[in-house]
């Protein structure tokens, strides 16, 4: 999401409450594969790009981990803390506005994703990408992939949920964009192992959500 018109449209969607993509329950695949995602580690640092106000953030923190999210729209960050009944502080930082829970377990940066680098809070032990990769078009994806790889610690476990559309002769133009095993290999295969985990059919949208685990070779 690098185009100014796209950003303005995203802000408008939040202001008007047009956020059908937001789920009020944690992602079922995150819970199902939590052990594989966490891999027996305690109090790890987890990154959630373009996080919105996902309830996954608090759920992961409740498992004993530290969670850092990036979201372009400040309103989404504000609504997350208010709806989760969490006391929080805000302050201006180099990247944008930092919303942080009083206990420091959840930090949300309201900023352009590409202004967020490993110099901000270091590298991450895990990344949960549900709804971030799929919004970037082919032109912006190399930059996005490079950013994620730069944020991954050596033993980072990056779990991503991608969409595969089945619209017959009427291709889906996106966003969100469709992905295949081949497209993931093209993006990550040179440096990473890619393990297919599961799928979740959503026939009402003619799409299958597919879950992969990506780790450094």
N, C-alpha and C positions, 0 to 999 in steps of 0.2 A: 504494500500500500504506500506508494511513493508519489502518486499524482495528487495535486492539490484538490482537484474536483472529487476524487475518491475520498480524500480525507474529510472534505466538507460534507459529503453525502453520509459518511460514517457518523459524524457528529450529529447530523440532523436525525438519523435513525434513532440514536440514543435519546435525543431531546424529545422526540415524538413517541417514544416507547415502542418503536417498530423494531423489536429485537426478538423475533420468532426463533432465532438461532440459540437464544439463551435457554438453558435447561435448569429446572429447579431442583433436580436430583443429581447426585454425582454420576459420572459416566460409568456405566456398568462394567465396561472393559478395564477401566482403571482399577476398580475393586477386584475384578476377577484375576487380573495379572499383577496385582500389587507386589506379591512376593518375588516375582520374576523381575519386576521393575526396581525394587529396592535391593534385592539380592542379599538379604541378611544384614544390611548395614543400618546403623542407628544414627539418628540425628543428622541426616545428610542434607545437603543444600540442593533444592529442586527449583528449576526455572520453568516458568509457564509463559511462553510468548503470546502476545495478543490475547490476554487472559479474560478480558471483559470483567464480569462479576461472577465468574464461575464458582459454584459451591465446592468444586474440587479443591480450591485453594485452602479453604478452612479444613476440609476433610484430611488433606495431606498434613497440614499443620497439627491436627488432632492426633495423627499417628506418631507424632514426636519429631517431625522434621521442620526445617526452616524453608520457607517458601518465598520466592521472589518472582513477581509477575511484571510484565510490561503491557500497558494498555494506552492507546493514543488518547482516548476520551477520559478527561478527568471525572466527568459525571459517573462513569461506570465504576471507577475506583471508589468514589464517595458512596455510591449506592451499595457496593459490596460490604463495606464496613458497617453501614447503617443497617442493612438487612440481616447481617450476621450478628448484630448486637455486640460489636467489638469496639472498645475504646481505641482511638487512634490519634495520631498527630500528623500534621502536614508541615512540610518545609520545602523551600526552593533549593534545588540542587543543580549542578551543572547540566544534567540531562533534561530536567523539567521539574515536575512536582513529585515529591516522595510522600506517599501515604504509608504509614507504618503503624502496626498494632502496638499497643503500649508494652506488650511483652517482647516485642522485637521478632516474633516468629513469622510474621507475614509482612512483606514489604512490596508495595505496588508503585511502580514508577509510571507516572503519566507523562509520556514522552514519545517521540518518534523512535520506533524500534531500532533504527540504524544509528541512533545517538547513544545506544546502550552497548557498551563493550566490556571486555573482561577487566578493564581498568576500573570499572564501576564497583563491582563487588567480588571480583575474582572469577574463577571457573566453577562449573557446577558438576555435582555428582550424578544428577539425573535431570532430564528434560521431559516434560509432558506437553506434547504438541497436539492439542485438540482444537483445530479451527484456525491455525496460523499458516502452516505451509500451504493449505488449500486456497488461501486468498491471494497468493502471489502468482502473477502471470509468468510466462516463459522468459520474458525479458528481465524480470526482477529476481527470479529464483536463484541464479548463481550468486547474487549478492547475499540473499537470505541464507543459503546453504553455507556460504563462507563465514557468515556471522555465527551461525550455530556451531560449526566446527571449531571456531575460535573460542567459544564459550564452554566447550566440553573438556572436562578433566580427562586424564588418561583412561580412567576406569568408568567414565560416564556411561549411563544407560539412557538412551534417547528413545522414548516410546511415542509413536506418532499415529494419529488416526487420519486416514486419507479417504477420499471419496472416489468411487468408481460408478459412473452414471451408465444407465442402460436405457437409452432413449431411441434406439433403432436408427432410423435415417434422419432423425432430428437432433443433431449433436448439441450438447450443452456448451455454451460459450464461456460461462463463468463470469465473475467468481460466484461460488467456489468452483475450483477447477478439478478436473478428473485426473486421477493418477493410476498407474499400473505398476506391476513389479519392475517392468523395464524402465519406466521413468524414474523410479526410486534408485535403481542401479546406476542410471546415468548421472544422477545427482550425487549419490553417496558411495557408490561402489568402489571408487578408486582408493578410498581411505578406510572404508567401513565394511563390517559384516552386517547383513540385513536379514533378519529372521521374521518370517511371517508367523503371526500368532493366531489371528482369529478374524472373523467378519461379523458384521451386524447388518442384517437386511432392513432397509427402510423403503418398502414398496410404495408407500404413499408419495415418495419423492423420486421414485425410479432410480434409487441409488443404494449402493452397498458401501457401508463404512468398513474399512479394512485396517487392521491393527498390525504394526510392525515394530520390532525392537532393533535399534541401530546402535552398534558399538564399534569402537576403533579396532582395526585389525592388529 
